[in-house]
Amino acid sequence: MMHSAETERPGGGKVLGFPLRGFGLFSGLLLSFAVAFFTFFLTTCLAIFALLVWNVGGHHSVDFADTYRYIGLPAGLIVLVVALPLFGALWLRDKLRR
């Protein structure tokens, strides 16, 4: 029975079925920015709908640009600040093990 090098290597772990090892530097950077991009748009979308309900339900007139400025951008930047060191550490740990 043949085993690939990936199944023989211990450690790593998985999150939602995705392995937490084997990322290159470029793929780690790409994943970090993709997660931040997704977070920015998801939180902005949810904030826009929440603000829509707030404005219509309470007869307020809050500017929708505030959802980008105060919700989406900070959330995306926080996720980026967390994801870059995380994927960088995974890449560095993989490089040091080889």
N, C-alpha and C positions, 0 to 999 in steps of 0.2 A: 504494500500500500504506500503510495507516494503522498508526502505532505509538503505543502508549500512552506516557504520560510515564514510567511505571515501566521500560519496556524501553529508553528512551533515556538514562536516568540512569546514568552509569558508577559503578563501585565497588560497595560493599556486600558481595558475597560470599554464600555459602550454607553452611549446616551441615546435613547430612543432608537436603538439598533445601529447607530453610526459609531464606528470605531474612533477612539480618541488617540490614535497614533498613526504614523505614516504620512502626516501632512508635510509637504515641502514648504519652503519659505513663501513662495508665490501663492500657493493654494491657501496657506494660513492667512496671508494678507487679504486675499480675495474673500475668504469666508468671514473675516472680521468686518470688512466693509459691507459685505452683503447682509450680515446680521444687523449692523447699525442702520443700513438703508431700509431694511424691512421694518425695524423697530420705529424709525422715524415716520414711515408712512402709515403703519398700523396705529400708532398713538395719535398721529395727526387726524386720521380718519375718525377714530373714536371720539376725539375731542371736538371735531367739527359737528358730529351728530349730537353730542351732548350739549354743545353750545347752541345748536339749532333748537333743541327742545327747550333749553333755558330761555332763549330769545323769544320763541313763539309762545311758550307757556306762561312766561312772566312779563311779557310785553317789554323786554329789555332791548337794548341796542348795542350789545358788545360786538366789537369788530372781530371778524373771523380770522384776520391775520394774527391775532393773539394765539390761536391754536398752534400755528407754526412756531411762533417766537417763544412761547412760554411752555409749551407741552412737547411738540415734536422734536424740535432742535435739542433741548436739554436731554430728552430721553435717548435720542440717537447718539449724542456725544457721550453720555454715560455708558451706553452699551459698547461704543467704540473703545473707550478708555479701559473697559474691563476685558473686551475681546482681544485687543492687540497683545497685551501681556500674556493672556491665557494661551492663545495660539502660538505666540513667540516662545513661551516656556515649553509647550508640547514639541515644537520644532527643535528647540535646543536640547531637550531631553532625548529626543530620538537621535540627534547628531552625536551626543556624548555616549550613547549606548553602543554605537557602531564602532 
